[in-house]
């Protein structure tokens, strides 16, 4: 069956809508100065902090998302829909609101601020705060991806492994996780890209301190105020990094279990 021309036209218009900002970045960027901009200490430090914060956020998101997705996909309990709503809420919250919420929870005057301070832990305006902010906004992508993957698995395969004498941890490690690989990698790619691009929650909870909490998106924002050309170059660098990450993880997911 041929695709209707109206659908083709609509798809072309949609593709152009998403491609135009990227094309504008490429066309307007001062390529002759790109290497100088990327070699600036601020750019190098911001890139390092972005990679550290987003990488740590993805690891923390994995630790939170795996058990949570398992419970949501396979356990019936009162309030499950409410738990799912709370988990996905960061996906639609304005990032600044997420940052304010993190401050209200973990700030010095927050709900847990006193307990953390008694332990000698101060989170706001530190790299750890940037990690928490990135985790808060990116983990829902992993939870939803893993939950969908778990729901799509055939439980009879796990039951067969159990009847052959495999323990529950061994079934999870040798049967469930390999089958979840595509969902795991796809969710990780989305979560990592989201963590790399996080802005609002980070600047609210971790601040914009050069060499300490200034990630690449924050560096783009600061640079835009005084040097729009350099901001375009930094934006392209962040765009390329995110695209490379998504393509790499998508390629791994497409290979399927080893």
C-alpha positions in Angstrom: 0.0 0.0 0.0 1.4 3.4 -1.0 1.9 6.0 1.6 -0.6 8.9 1.0 1.1 12.1 -0.4 -0.4 14.1 2.5 1.4 11.9 5.0 4.7 12.2 3.0 4.3 16.0 2.9 3.6 16.1 6.7 6.6 13.9 7.4 8.9 16.0 5.3 7.6 19.2 7.1 8.2 17.5 10.4 11.7 16.4 9.4 12.5 20.0 8.2 11.3 21.4 11.5 13.7 19.3 13.5 16.6 19.7 11.0 16.4 23.4 10.6 17.9 24.4 14.0 20.7 22.0 13.5 21.4 23.3 10.0 21.3 26.8 11.4 23.9 26.0 14.0 26.2 24.4 11.3 25.7 27.4 8.9 26.2 30.2 11.5 29.1 28.7 13.5 32.4 30.5 13.0 34.3 27.4 11.9 37.6 29.2 11.5 37.7 29.9 15.2 36.2 26.5 16.3 39.5 25.0 17.4 40.4 28.0 19.4 37.0 28.1 21.2 37.2 24.4 22.0 40.7 24.7 23.3 39.7 27.4 25.9 40.2 26.3 29.5 36.5 27.1 30.2 35.4 24.8 27.4 37.7 22.0 28.4 36.7 22.2 32.1 33.0 22.3 31.2 33.4 19.3 28.9 35.2 17.4 31.7 32.5 18.2 34.3 29.7 17.3 31.8 31.2 13.9 31.1 31.9 13.2 34.8 28.5 14.4 36.0 26.5 12.7 33.2 28.4 9.5 33.5 27.9 9.3 37.2 24.3 10.2 36.8 23.7 7.3 34.3 25.3 4.9 36.7 23.2 6.1 39.6 20.1 6.1 37.3 20.8 2.5 36.4 21.0 1.5 40.1 17.7 3.2 40.7 15.9 2.2 37.5 16.5 -1.5 37.4 14.7 -2.5 40.6 12.1 0.2 40.2 11.2 -0.9 36.6 11.1 -4.6 37.7 8.6 -3.7 40.5 6.5 -1.6 38.2 6.4 -4.2 35.5 5.9 -7.4 37.5 4.4 -6.6 40.9 0.8 -5.5 41.5 0.4 -3.4 44.6 -1.8 -0.5 45.8 -0.7 2.8 44.5 1.4 1.4 41.6 0.0 4.0 39.2 0.8 6.8 41.7 4.4 5.5 42.0 4.7 5.5 38.2 3.3 9.0 38.0 5.9 10.2 40.5 8.7 8.5 38.6 7.8 10.0 35.2 7.0 13.5 36.6 10.5 14.8 36.2 10.1 14.3 32.4 7.4 17.0 32.2 8.5 19.2 35.1 10.1 22.5 34.2 13.8 21.9 34.9 14.0 24.9 37.2 11.1 23.5 39.3 13.1 20.2 39.5 16.1 22.2 40.8 13.9 24.0 43.4 12.6 20.7 44.5 16.1 19.3 44.9 17.0 22.3 47.0 13.9 21.9 49.1 14.8 18.3 49.7 18.6 18.3 50.0 19.5 22.0 50.6 20.9 23.3 53.9 17.4 24.3 55.0 15.8 21.4 53.1 14.0 18.4 54.5 17.1 16.3 54.7 19.5 19.3 55.0 20.0 19.0 58.7 20.7 15.3 58.7 23.1 15.7 55.8 24.9 18.6 57.5 25.2 16.5 60.7 27.0 13.9 58.6 29.3 16.6 57.1 27.6 16.4 53.7 26.7 19.6 51.8 25.2 19.0 48.4 24.1 22.3 46.9 26.6 24.0 44.6 28.9 21.0 44.3 29.6 18.4 41.6 27.5 15.9 43.6 24.6 18.3 43.2 25.1 18.4 39.4 25.1 14.6 39.4 21.8 14.4 41.4 20.2 17.0 39.2 21.1 15.0 36.1 20.0 11.8 37.6 16.6 13.2 38.7 15.7 14.4 35.1 17.3 11.4 33.2 16.4 8.3 35.3 12.7 8.3 34.2 13.8 7.5 30.6 15.6 4.4 31.9 12.7 3.3 34.1 10.2 3.6 31.2 12.4 1.8 28.7 13.2 -1.0 31.1 9.6 -1.4 32.2 8.5 -1.7 28.6 11.3 -4.2 28.0 10.3 -6.3 31.0 6.7 -6.4 30.0 7.7 -7.6 26.5 9.6 -10.6 27.8 8.1 -14.1 27.6 7.8 -15.3 31.3 7.8 -18.9 30.1 11.5 -18.7 29.3 12.3 -17.7 32.8 10.0 -20.4 34.2 11.8 -23.0 32.0 15.2 -21.8 33.4 13.8 -22.0 36.9 12.5 -25.6 36.4 16.0 -26.6 35.2 17.3 -25.6 38.6 18.5 -22.0 38.0 18.2 -19.8 41.1 16.3 -16.5 40.8 19.5 -14.4 40.7 20.9 -16.6 38.0 17.7 -16.4 35.9 17.9 -12.6 36.2 21.6 -12.5 35.2 21.6 -15.1 32.4 18.1 -14.9 31.0 16.4 -11.5 31.8 19.3 -9.1 31.5 20.6 -10.4 28.1 17.0 -10.2 26.7 16.7 -6.7 28.1 19.9 -5.5 26.4 18.1 -3.5 23.6 15.8 -1.7 26.1 18.7 -1.2 28.5 21.0 0.3 25.9 18.3 2.4 24.3 17.2 3.8 27.7 20.8 4.4 28.7 21.4 6.4 25.5 18.3 8.6 26.1 19.2 9.0 29.8 22.8 9.9 29.1 21.9 12.4 26.4 19.3 14.0 28.7 21.9 14.2 31.5 24.5 15.8 29.1 22.0 18.4 28.1 20.6 19.2 31.6 20.5 22.9 32.4 17.7 24.3 34.6 17.9 21.8 37.5 21.7 22.0 37.5 22.0 25.8 37.6 19.4 26.0 40.3 20.7 23.2 42.6 24.4 23.1 41.7 25.0 26.6 40.4 27.2 27.8 37.6 30.7 27.7 39.1 33.6 27.5 36.6 35.7 24.5 37.1 33.4 23.1 39.8 29.8 22.8 38.6 29.7 24.5 35.2 28.7 21.9 32.6 28.8 22.4 28.9 25.2 23.6 28.6 25.9 26.2 31.4 29.0 27.3 29.6 27.0 27.7 26.4 24.5 30.0 28.2 27.3 32.1 29.8 29.2 32.4 26.6 26.1 33.4 24.7 26.0 36.6 26.7 29.3 37.9 25.4 30.4 35.8 22.4 27.5 34.3 20.4 29.9 32.8 17.8 31.7 30.8 20.5 28.4 29.7 22.0 27.5 28.3 18.6 30.7 26.3 18.5 30.1 25.0 22.0 26.5 24.1 21.1 27.7 22.1 18.1 30.2 20.3 20.3 27.5 19.3 22.7 25.2 18.4 19.8 27.8 16.2 18.2 28.7 14.5 21.5 25.0 13.7 22.2 24.5 12.4 18.7 27.6 10.2 18.8 26.4 8.7 22.1 23.0 7.9 20.8 24.3 6.4 17.6 26.9 4.3 19.4 24.4 2.9 21.9 21.8 2.3 19.3 24.3 0.4 17.2 25.1 -1.8 20.2 21.4 -2.4 20.9 20.8 -3.4 17.2 23.3 -6.2 17.5 21.2 -7.9 20.1 22.5 -10.3 22.7 25.9 -11.7 22.1 
